[in-house]
Amino acid sequence: MMKREVLLEGAVDAAYAAGKVIRKHFTRKLRIQEKADNMGLVTNADVEAEAAAIRVLKKCESSFALLTEETHSKGRLEGQAGLWILDPLDGTTNFVHRFPMFCVTIAAQIGSNIEVAVTYHPILDELYTAIRGKGAYLNGKRMHVSDKKKIADALLSTGFSYHRRNLLSTEMTSFEKLSMSARAIRRPGSAALDLAYTARGVFDGFWERHLAPWDVAAGSLLVTEAGGKVSDFDNKKFDPYGPEILATNGKIHRQLLKNI
């Protein structure tokens, strides 16, 4: 089996390749399309960035299956050495509106575990990396979750699902309850960056419903390797293929569970 350090190196190179494409298109006119069922936007930058990343990932470890957002590759672990999980541009709506909160995010899954994580903010040139059991890093420097112990002192982040008809009322109830108890809540529009910011201690907690594996796989490892906790809303083991995620510094985890 390929060493995880080699997988990390490949994922970093792929993130940089995708980031180069994203920066190229950031100030250019984009070709924009609505996804089916109003599930967000896709641009030529998304597609080109994904192609650039996949070329690098396949060169690094061609035996891995691929699970990606834009080409809808149906990655399966059965009979495969592992799985690359890729979102070439998380936060496309932000990108379209020139709001610089978006990123490339890549994870390597082996068996049931996410073993390698990379999230790259191409505008700020921030590279978040982690290998399971070896800590989490921002531009090569070890990072840690915050030390806040009370929701009253916490800066939280969240996102709202595209399944608005079914979930908006529920999501707004959680938002209202936590708005009354937390210091503040932000809604930047990129779950992968929200998780990276939780890992580095900017946000003290993050929650969201109905995300895809490519939104959360890398970020969940960043948070746990930075000393935080990630679970579902029942405080059970987090599954990147599951319907919900709660990521915190660990100290306010149970307090947040009571409110969402």
Phi, psi and omega in degrees: 000138181296140179297144182295330177298325177289320177298318178298316179300317178295319179294321177297314179299320179294320179295320177295322179296315177294319180298324178299318178297315182298314179298322180299322185268352190300325181252010181260163174291134185253153168266115189243135176228150172275135175286164179299147176060030178055041183264029175111185183252156171222140181236171175297333177294319176303311185294316180292322179294320178296316180299319180296318181292318182297321179303318181289317182296319179294324178291325180289311182209091185286344181282348179283142170285169181237133171235108187230160183282308193282325180265359176054039175298136182261081181291137176225139182278338183302121179077004181250153177291331181181190185218127168273130177244121193224130163239110185288339181205087177275120186105040184299321179299319175300315180301315181300323182267010178063027173269112194281054173236084179203166186197169167260138179221131187221137176227152172246120178254132175232122188064228181264002186250142167279117186259333184222140180222138175220128171230129186232124174265104189288338181279317179271355182056046178255123182246115178257129183222154175201146167239135182307128178084000185235015176087171180239148189222147172241115183049043175085356181254131182304136178237159184220153175292170182286173179248016180297137183249349183232141177301326181301335180261002192265143167258118185251163174222155180204179175213160180249134184293154172288347177279061190297318184299326184267333192240345189300318180298316178297316182295322180290329176296314177298317181298317181294315181298315182285333176295331179283337186247333182274162175297316178191161176231139176242154179225074188290331177101013174220104182299322181297320177287323176305317180291319177298319179290331173291319179297326183269000175089009175287306172267146178268342178194156180216140174217150176194156180248150170055051171267165178265161179305323182290344176281329194237346187301307181293314184298325180296322178289322177304315183294312182294322179287342175270005177099006181267189180231141178228133180209181168270187185282355173258012181064026176265168183306134181289138177236116181299345177262004181275180189272356186200160179215137169232120180235129183217179174285359181093325184282332180250013187300308183293326177297318179292320179305323182291339186258346184251000000 
